[in-house]
Amino acid sequence: MKKLVLAVTIALLLTMVSGCGDAQKGDAVTINVLNWGDYIDDETVDVIKLFEETTGIHVNYTTTASNEEMLVKLKSPDSIYDICFPSDYTIEKMVAGDMLHPLNKENIPNLSNIDERFMDLPFDPGNTYSVPYMWGTVGILYNTTMVTEPVTSWKIFWDEKYAGQILMYDSIRDTIGITLKMLGYSVNTRDEAHIREAEAALTAQKPLVKAYLDDPIKDTMIRGNGAMAVVYSGDAVLCIEENPDLAYVVPDEGSNVWFDNIIIPKTSRHTAYAEAFINFLCDAEIARANTEYIGYSTPNKAALALLDEERIADETYNPSQETLDRCEVFRDLGDFIEVYNKAWTRIKAA
Amino acid sequence: MVKRVRNFFKGTYLGLMLLFLYAPIAVLIVYSFNASKTMGNWTGFSLIWYRALFGDAMIMRALGVTLSVAALSAVIATIMGTFAAIGMHSMKKGTRLVIENISQLPVVNPDLVTGISLMMIFAFIGLKDGYTRLLLAHITFNIPYVIFSVAPKLRQSSNELYEAALDLGCTPLEALIKVVIPDIMPGIVSGFILAFTLSLDDFVVSYFSTQGVENLSIYIYSMARRGINPKINALSTLMFVAVVTLLLIVNIKSIREERAADTQRRKVAKKTA
């Protein structure tokens, strides 16, 4: 017993020493990056490592799972983060809360690689605070062996033919948003009557729905266990690669187009280094590596030009301008979000 | 006949219980060898996820943080908790009960409350280093469990042992090290193992108390938006195998020791007879 305890203690001490070494490396400048999980290439091109090698700036890279968590982490009085990747409407919230550092664009010459179509968006006019990182649409992923008719409208989710084979996305704004679109309203409506109508529609649809899911939607669709689902275009790309029977469409009524963006919080003490990091991510080769690894669409037109033709021609990955024109970006709804929340709770409880 | 039926039901019940406990782990292990990225879509046996796992610097770093925090916090909490328990044991009954109850309070406190209060105190004292925060947090929630497993052992052992050691010429420190601690060693070891596993498992307290540092549970949670990678299945499989091996070693050892003690006792009994 004694020997065992001794052996365990020694093993533990060894792991401790190696662990401590990791925690505090060198005394070069360190920037703290807070990204979504699995949202940067670390396989084909190790982006973080390459940045460290080329610039000598050390990166402490951590991840999180939602916009709300990013907001909480950046709001904390002793926040240490220098780079973060919030979505469109969260940026609006951050701007309203005076949480962002206005970018010094002289430090980001690669900004010229970004497609003008994705600059100057409503949530950050003039890109004062943010640079788009990834984007995509929300649409219908359907199995062509089960759905043979042409899919053009969100209304197909209410078609009784497909009862028990419909997968809805377990996310307030996305699901209420597409319902509002089907009814002909804006995804950013602040009219309570519109929300009530959407709530009634979703409640009426519930008996047809197989399940409200988030991430497992992908696996379920790949396995062929659902006829149709609400998904992000980037996830659709991955699903179609795994199961060629699947197809993706953005319905005629329009949909949501979303952007994840790079920002520097006001609390950052290394803004010039953070800007160097943004510039690095906007480099054509780096942006290509990231979009190929993640599967989401890149706003970087120089990177897009480097992709293989098949990918560029893929309407799911790279939708036409005509499709984009039908789509709206989410806006921050302020306190009105409570109306959405309450409707959502009632739908889920129904 | 009745006996056979009874045995049959006993076996079925046991089987069902084990199935219930281990089926999820079995599924996870099987799919860690899947060639496809999708759960539930078996495309062939492959070790790609194991290779990818060891090539993934971020997972390896998170694993390093988890293991080092578990080891350090368990060692420190075991030392602090053991001495706290010994101290409490020698208090007067009234004070002892009060202190013991206060020290057990954090055990019933929800993790969420512990995590948020730690987050606030770290912000308040201006402690920025994420690793130190994580370590302190884990030591904090580990100490009560160590006390919890050491205190009963102290109650079982008698004070006379300590007094005898003093009579035989030990200084109090020597008596503590040579007599008291070996006597309560099983409690200390189980306290250590408990602390180590609790630290390994923890998500909620870690998530709120630290920043800029990721352990495995935070890392895996953050993957939720894009989907859990089969690399995580491979990692979980390896960790499961490691824990089972460790348990087997410990159990086999203690069974052997028990047998040895048994034969010893029988020999003594024979002699006296």
Chai-1 contact restraints between the chains, C-beta under 6 A:
chainA,res_idxA,chainB,res_idxB,connection_type,confidence,min_distance_angstrom,max_distance_angstrom,comment,restraint_id
A,L12,B,A71,contact,1.0,0.0,6.0,A-B,restraint_1
A,T15,B,L67,contact,1.0,0.0,6.0,A-B,restraint_2
A,T15,B,S68,contact,1.0,0.0,6.0,A-B,restraint_3
A,T15,B,A71,contact,1.0,0.0,6.0,A-B,restraint_4
A,M16,B,S68,contact,1.0,0.0,6.0,A-B,restraint_5
A,M16,B,A71,contact,1.0,0.0,6.0,A-B,restraint_6
A,M16,B,L72,contact,1.0,0.0,6.0,A-B,restraint_7
A,G19,B,G64,contact,1.0,0.0,6.0,A-B,restraint_8
A,G19,B,S68,contact,1.0,0.0,6.0,A-B,restraint_9
A,D22,B,G64,contact,1.0,0.0,6.0,A-B,restraint_10
A,A23,B,Y131,contact,1.0,0.0,6.0,A-B,restraint_11
A,N32,B,G212,contact,1.0,0.0,6.0,A-B,restraint_12
A,W36,B,R225,contact,1.0,0.0,6.0,A-B,restraint_13
A,G37,B,S222,contact,1.0,0.0,6.0,A-B,restraint_14
A,G37,B,M223,contact,1.0,0.0,6.0,A-B,restraint_15
A,G37,B,R226,contact,1.0,0.0,6.0,A-B,restraint_16
A,D38,B,M223,contact,1.0,0.0,6.0,A-B,restraint_17
A,D38,B,R226,contact,1.0,0.0,6.0,A-B,restraint_18
A,N60,B,G212,contact,1.0,0.0,6.0,A-B,restraint_19
A,T62,B,G212,contact,1.0,0.0,6.0,A-B,restraint_20
A,T62,B,E214,contact,1.0,0.0,6.0,A-B,restraint_21
A,T63,B,S222,contact,1.0,0.0,6.0,A-B,restraint_22
A,T64,B,S222,contact,1.0,0.0,6.0,A-B,restraint_23
A,A65,B,Y221,contact,1.0,0.0,6.0,A-B,restraint_24
A,A65,B,S222,contact,1.0,0.0,6.0,A-B,restraint_25
A,A65,B,A224,contact,1.0,0.0,6.0,A-B,restraint_26
A,A65,B,R225,contact,1.0,0.0,6.0,A-B,restraint_27
A,P77,B,A123,contact,1.0,0.0,6.0,A-B,restraint_28
A,D78,B,A123,contact,1.0,0.0,6.0,A-B,restraint_29
A,D78,B,K128,contact,1.0,0.0,6.0,A-B,restraint_30
A,I80,B,Q211,contact,1.0,0.0,6.0,A-B,restraint_31
A,I80,B,G212,contact,1.0,0.0,6.0,A-B,restraint_32
A,D215,B,G227,contact,1.0,0.0,6.0,A-B,restraint_33
A,D219,B,T38,contact,1.0,0.0,6.0,A-B,restraint_34
A,D219,B,M39,contact,1.0,0.0,6.0,A-B,restraint_35
A,D219,B,G40,contact,1.0,0.0,6.0,A-B,restraint_36
A,I222,B,T38,contact,1.0,0.0,6.0,A-B,restraint_37
A,I222,B,N41,contact,1.0,0.0,6.0,A-B,restraint_38
A,R223,B,G40,contact,1.0,0.0,6.0,A-B,restraint_39
A,R223,B,N41,contact,1.0,0.0,6.0,A-B,restraint_40
A,E242,B,T38,contact,1.0,0.0,6.0,A-B,restraint_41
